[in-house]
Each structure stands twice: as C-alpha cells, then as structure tokens.
Amino acid sequence: MANARIYRPANNIMQSGKARMLTWILEFEPGEAKTVDPLMGWTGSGDTRGQVRMTFDTREEAVGYAQRAGLDAVVIEPNEPHLIKRDYAERFAYNRVR
C-alpha cells in the first residue's frame, strides 16, 4: 500500500487561469483514522503527516524526492482536456446539429 500520492491538481472550474495546473503535489496518506473529541466534537488525529503538502515543478522532481525519502508513492496521471478548435462562424452554420 502506498503511503504517499503524487498528482497534478485539476483546474478550478470557476477560473480560466492555468498557473496552479503546472505544479505537482506530494501528499501523504493518512496514517491513522480520525477520531471525534468527546468534549468539543472536533475531529482530529495524531498523524501530523496528513497536514504536509509539498509542491514540485515537475513530476520527476516529486518522484525523485519520494525515492530519496524512501516513500512508496503512487503517481496519478492528470486528465488532459480535449479541446475542439472551431471557428466562430461554425456556430451559425446551416447544417449545425443542435
């Protein structure tokens, strides 16, 4: 079982910028289950690695760090958007399928 995952975050649907899509993130899997505090009702855990989130410029840097640190990391490949390039005039074509 992997104790870390490496992935590239998805694009925010509310914004068109692609700045955060270029970085790769290494996150640790939770080491123990979260528990509910009986007094306050807050959820918590003694596992502090769940709070760590490392960013890398390339996939190779993230995989290299995981290998040097002795982590069994799983790389999750990103889903690339498939854009269909069309002309503006095609929106008003007579034979357009609606």
Secondary structure per residue as TSV (DSSP state, phi and psi in degrees):
chain	resnum	aa	ss	phi	psi
A	1	M	-	360.0	138.7
A	2	A	-	-77.3	144.2
A	3	N	S	-108.2	5.7
A	4	A	E	-153.3	156.7
A	5	R	E	-133.0	143.6
A	6	I	E	-118.5	126.8
A	7	Y	E	-151.9	166.7
A	8	R	-	-109.8	125.1
A	9	P	-	-65.9	152.6
A	10	A	-	-75.9	158.3
A	11	N	-	-70.1	139.9
A	12	N	-	-68.7	128.1
A	13	I	T	-69.5	-20.5
A	14	M	T	-88.3	-7.0
A	15	Q	-	-133.4	151.2
A	16	S	-	-98.3	-3.6
A	17	G	-	-68.9	152.1
A	18	K	-	-119.5	18.0
A	19	A	S	-65.7	-43.6
A	20	R	G	-80.4	-9.8
A	21	M	G	-78.2	-11.8
A	22	L	G	-89.3	-11.4
A	23	T	-	-96.9	153.2
A	24	W	E	-107.8	142.6
A	25	I	E	-119.6	136.2
A	26	L	E	-111.0	120.3
A	27	E	E	-123.1	144.9
A	28	F	E	-88.1	144.0
A	29	E	-	-73.6	151.1
A	30	P	-	-63.5	133.7
A	31	G	S	-84.6	-24.4
A	32	E	S	-148.3	162.5
A	33	A	-	-73.7	150.9
A	34	K	-	-77.9	145.2
A	35	T	E	-119.2	156.8
A	36	V	E	-99.1	129.0
A	37	D	-	-70.1	127.4
A	38	P	T	-68.6	-27.3
A	39	L	T	-82.9	-52.8
A	40	M	T	-96.4	-21.7
A	41	G	-	85.1	8.4
A	42	W	-	-78.3	148.8
A	43	T	E	-94.6	142.2
A	44	G	E	-156.2	174.1
A	45	S	-	-154.1	155.1
A	46	G	S	-87.1	-2.6
A	47	D	-	-86.9	109.0
A	48	T	G	-86.4	-12.8
A	49	R	G	-69.9	-18.7
A	50	G	G	-67.9	-15.7
A	51	Q	G	-90.7	-9.4
A	52	V	-	-87.5	131.8
A	53	R	E	-141.0	108.8
A	54	M	E	-100.9	140.5
A	55	T	E	-112.2	144.3
A	56	F	E	-133.8	153.6
A	57	D	S	-75.8	-34.3
A	58	T	S	-131.0	163.2
A	59	R	H	-66.1	-37.7
A	60	E	H	-65.5	-36.4
A	61	E	H	-64.4	-41.8
A	62	A	H	-66.8	-43.3
A	63	V	H	-66.9	-38.9
A	64	G	H	-63.0	-41.1
A	65	Y	H	-64.3	-42.6
A	66	A	H	-62.8	-38.0
A	67	Q	H	-69.2	-42.3
A	68	R	H	-65.4	-33.4
A	69	A	T	-85.2	-4.6
A	70	G	T	75.6	29.3
A	71	L	-	-92.7	143.7
A	72	D	-	-93.2	87.8
A	73	A	E	-98.9	144.6
A	74	V	E	-108.5	129.8
A	75	V	E	-95.7	124.0
A	76	I	E	-102.3	114.0
A	77	E	-	-72.6	141.3
A	78	P	-	-76.6	154.0
A	79	N	-	-89.9	115.5
A	80	E	-	-82.8	136.7
A	81	P	-	-71.1	141.5
A	82	H	-	-101.8	102.3
A	83	L	-	-92.1	135.8
A	84	I	-	-105.8	113.0
A	85	K	-	-78.3	125.2
A	86	R	-	-135.1	155.6
A	87	D	-	-81.7	157.9
A	88	Y	G	-65.0	-34.1
A	89	A	G	-68.2	-22.8
A	90	E	G	-66.9	-19.9
A	91	R	G	-66.5	-25.4
A	92	F	G	-111.0	17.2
A	93	A	-	-67.0	148.5
A	94	Y	T	-68.9	-38.5
A	95	N	T	-93.4	22.7
A	96	R	-	-72.2	137.5
A	97	V	-	-84.9	129.8
A	98	R	-	-92.7	360.0
